[in-house]
Amino acid sequence: MIGVLVHSKSLQAEFKAKNAQAAAQALGMSALILTVSSENDFEATFAALAQQRADALLVTGDAFFTGHVDRLATLAIRQRIAAVHGLREFAAAGDLMSYGASITDAYRQAGVYAGKVLKGAKPADLPIMQPTTFELVLNLKTAKTLGLDVPWFLQQRADEVIE
């Protein structure tokens, strides 16, 4: 079972929960959707994850969670749950791994857009840009703490390995 942490006040909470359920089902797994509305819900949520014996935790992308990255990582390690997220900051704080669009590349793309607008381009005429660079960050220290072996080939493919 995969736990999925969703911020209940997010406009996309329902969308994220449905997509997580569908993805888990496609993999032959079940998803335990856990919604939190404030940081006061974190302790009970992680206790529920441990009680339900979740194999892993996906922290969905939300600015609320980014504001609590250290606390979420600490709770995941304390409950011995392998947590993943889309931002490298979560893996750097202690989650097992992150995989997502490169923030550095996104800022570069924003700069390119700004440059075009400053040179006279109309924003409405510019194409919508999608992320093109993605980063895989592995935290081997956390893997060791959780008793997990990260395959060598995955370590080789990672953009960053935290030891």
Secondary structure, DSSP 4 states (H G I P E B T S, - for coil): -EEEEEETTSTTHHHHHHHHHHHHHHTT--EEEEEESSGGGHHHHHHHHHHTT-SEEEE---HHHHTTHHHHHHHHHHTT-EEEESSHHHHHHT-SEEEEE-HHHHHHHHHHHHHHHHTT--GGGSPPP----EEEEEEHHHHHHHT-PPPHHHHHH-SEEE-
